[in-house]
Amino acid sequence: MIIKNQYSPNFSRKLRRKTDIKFIVIHYTGMQSKIASLKRLLSPRHKVSCHFLIDRKGQVLRMVDENKVAWHAGKSKWKNCKNLNKKSIGIELVNKGHEFGYEKFTNRQINRLIKLCLNLKRKFKIKNSNILGHSDISPMRKQDPGEKFPWKKLKQNKLGIWYGPLKFKSQKINEKKIKELFFKNLFKIGYRYFDLKKRSRKDVFLIRAFQRRFVPNNVNGIIDQKTYRISHFLANKHKN
């Protein structure tokens, strides 16, 4: 795979070890064009960057070397890790995002991403459960890569997690109990930014983040039977 270099000045100078890298975080650029995205990622004033950028034609740019910390994740949590920049590889996909006219990702773009992620997964021994979207690790403030991102296709290529056949039992679970069980499942999967013991109005951001990834045709912030069953499957069945 051909990777061109276009280095950003925005990274932490301290080098990290190969064993420090535990996560891949996928983003969309959320800007009106590739040119605008590059301008932002190359600007010392904006202090943001990524390790790789993939444009809509499938061209891959390396913007920060893997042994350096890029500034892509911001305030974030997953499992027992906080502020994931130090332990992750950040990949940006050129896409206008929800603000400027969210687009379907191109086949070339996704095929290049899959190839890149397979290389990174092998090189750094990254678990499938640690291949994430920005909205997974920062659900209160981020939506990317969004509901049009093909997580199922990634799983078919042995990347990330997805669910299998769901068993819908006839038993009835009341709404309060479903909420309790759903958030316990989210915690097992790795999501954070919520209190297991009490519910909050902000919980809707977590529900939407989960649906954006696993129930992309129904991102409504309501825990229906399908949303709950998927969370149960992933919390108990998926393998790294």
C-alpha positions in Angstrom: 0.0 0.0 0.0 1.4 3.4 -1.0 1.5 5.9 1.8 2.6 9.5 1.2 4.1 11.6 3.9 2.8 15.1 4.8 3.9 15.7 8.3 2.0 17.8 10.8 3.9 19.9 13.4 1.3 18.9 16.0 2.5 16.0 18.1 4.1 15.3 21.5 7.9 15.2 21.3 8.3 12.3 23.7 8.6 9.0 21.8 6.5 6.0 22.8 7.2 2.3 22.8 5.5 -0.1 20.4 3.8 -1.8 23.4 2.2 1.5 24.5 -0.1 1.5 21.5 -3.4 -0.3 22.4 -6.1 1.4 20.3 -7.1 2.5 16.8 -9.5 5.5 16.8 -11.4 6.3 13.6 -12.6 9.8 12.9 -14.1 11.8 10.1 -12.6 15.2 9.3 -16.0 17.0 9.5 -14.9 19.9 7.2 -16.0 21.0 3.8 -13.1 19.6 1.8 -9.8 17.8 2.0 -7.9 21.1 1.5 -9.7 22.6 4.5 -9.0 19.5 6.6 -5.3 19.5 5.8 -5.0 23.2 6.5 -6.4 22.5 10.0 -4.3 19.4 10.6 -1.1 21.2 9.5 -1.8 24.4 11.5 0.4 24.9 14.6 -2.3 27.3 15.9 -5.1 24.7 15.9 -3.0 22.0 17.7 -4.8 19.0 16.2 -3.4 16.1 14.1 -3.7 12.5 13.3 -1.4 9.7 12.3 -3.1 8.9 9.0 -5.6 10.7 6.7 -7.5 8.8 4.0 -9.2 10.9 1.3 -12.2 10.0 -0.8 -10.1 8.5 -3.6 -8.3 6.2 -1.2 -5.0 8.1 -1.0 -3.3 7.6 2.4 -1.2 10.3 4.0 1.0 9.8 7.0 0.9 13.0 9.1 2.5 11.8 12.4 4.8 8.8 12.9 3.3 6.0 14.9 6.0 6.2 17.6 4.8 9.8 18.4 1.6 10.9 20.0 -0.8 12.7 17.7 -3.5 15.1 19.0 -6.8 13.5 17.8 -8.8 12.0 20.6 -9.0 14.9 23.1 -10.8 14.2 26.4 -11.7 10.6 26.1 -12.3 7.3 28.0 -12.5 3.6 27.1 -12.4 0.8 29.6 -9.8 1.8 32.2 -7.9 4.2 29.9 -8.3 8.0 30.0 -7.2 10.5 27.3 -6.5 8.0 24.6 -4.0 10.0 22.6 -1.0 8.4 24.4 -2.1 4.9 23.6 -3.8 5.2 20.2 -3.3 5.6 16.4 -5.7 8.2 15.0 -7.1 7.8 11.5 -9.1 10.6 9.8 -11.4 9.9 6.9 -12.2 12.9 4.6 -15.9 13.5 5.0 -18.0 16.6 5.5 -19.6 15.2 8.6 -22.9 16.1 10.1 -22.4 19.8 10.1 -21.6 20.3 6.4 -23.5 17.5 4.7 -22.6 14.0 5.9 -21.6 11.7 3.1 -21.4 8.0 2.5 -17.8 6.9 2.7 -16.4 5.7 -0.6 -15.4 2.1 -1.3 -11.8 3.1 -2.1 -11.6 5.0 1.2 -13.0 2.0 3.3 -10.9 -0.6 1.4 -7.7 1.4 2.1 -8.8 1.9 5.8 -9.3 -1.9 6.1 -5.8 -2.6 4.7 -4.2 0.0 6.9 -6.0 -1.2 10.1 -5.1 -4.8 9.4 -1.4 -3.8 9.2 -1.7 -1.7 12.4 -3.6 -4.5 14.2 -0.9 -7.0 13.4 2.0 -4.7 14.0 0.8 -3.5 17.5 -1.2 -6.6 18.5 -4.4 -4.4 18.9 -7.5 -6.2 20.2 -10.6 -6.0 18.1 -12.5 -4.5 21.0 -10.0 -1.6 20.9 -10.8 -0.6 17.3 -13.1 2.4 18.0 -14.9 5.4 16.7 -14.4 8.9 18.2 -17.9 8.8 19.4 -17.2 5.6 21.4 -14.5 7.3 23.4 -16.0 10.8 23.6 -19.8 10.2 23.4 -20.8 13.5 25.0 -19.3 15.7 22.3 -18.5 13.6 19.2 -20.6 11.9 16.5 -17.8 10.6 14.2 -17.3 8.5 12.2 -21.1 8.4 12.4 -24.0 6.1 11.4 -22.9 5.8 7.7 -19.6 4.2 8.7 -19.6 0.5 7.8 -18.6 -1.2 11.1 -20.2 -4.5 9.9 -17.9 -4.6 6.9 -14.8 -4.0 9.1 -15.9 -7.0 11.3 -16.2 -9.1 8.1 -12.5 -8.2 7.6 -11.6 -9.2 11.1 -11.5 -5.7 12.5 -13.6 -4.3 15.4 -16.7 -5.9 16.9 -20.2 -6.6 15.7 -23.1 -8.7 16.8 -24.4 -12.1 15.6 -27.9 -13.5 15.4 -30.1 -12.1 18.2 -32.4 -14.2 20.2 -35.7 -12.4 21.1 -37.4 -14.1 24.0 -41.0 -13.5 24.8 -40.2 -12.6 28.4 -41.1 -9.0 29.3 -38.5 -6.8 31.0 -39.8 -3.5 32.4 -38.3 -0.2 31.2 -36.3 0.5 34.4 -34.7 -2.9 34.4 -33.8 -2.7 30.7 -32.0 0.6 31.3 -30.1 -0.9 34.2 -29.0 -3.9 32.2 -28.2 -1.9 29.1 -25.8 0.4 31.0 -24.2 -2.6 32.7 -23.6 -4.0 29.2 -22.2 -0.7 28.0 -19.7 -0.7 30.9 -18.6 -4.3 30.1 -18.1 -3.4 26.4 -15.9 -0.4 27.4 -18.1 2.7 27.3 -17.7 5.3 30.1 -19.1 8.8 31.0 -22.0 7.5 32.9 -22.9 6.4 36.4 -23.9 2.7 36.8 -25.9 3.4 39.9 -28.2 6.3 38.7 -29.6 7.5 35.4 -29.1 11.0 34.0 -30.5 13.2 31.2 -27.0 13.0 29.6 -27.4 9.2 29.2 -29.1 9.8 25.9 -25.7 10.7 24.4 -24.4 7.2 25.4 -27.4 5.5 23.9 -27.0 7.5 20.6 -23.3 6.7 20.4 -24.0 3.0 20.8 -26.8 3.1 18.2 -24.7 5.2 15.8 -22.3 2.3 15.7 -24.6 -0.8 16.1 -28.1 0.3 15.2 -27.3 3.0 12.5 -30.8 3.0 11.0 -32.4 4.0 14.3 -30.3 6.6 16.2 -33.1 7.9 18.4 -31.7 7.6 21.9 -34.3 5.1 23.1 -33.4 1.7 24.4 -35.7 -0.6 22.4 -35.5 -4.4 22.4 -33.0 -4.5 19.5 -30.7 -2.0 21.1 -30.8 -3.8 24.4 -30.3 -7.3 22.8 -27.3 -6.1 20.8 -25.7 -4.7 24.0 -26.3 -8.0 25.7 -24.7 -9.9 22.9 -21.6 -7.7 22.7 -21.1 -7.6 26.5 -21.3 -11.4 26.7 -20.3 -13.0 23.4 -17.8 -11.0 21.4 -14.2 -12.2 21.3 -11.1 -10.1 21.0 
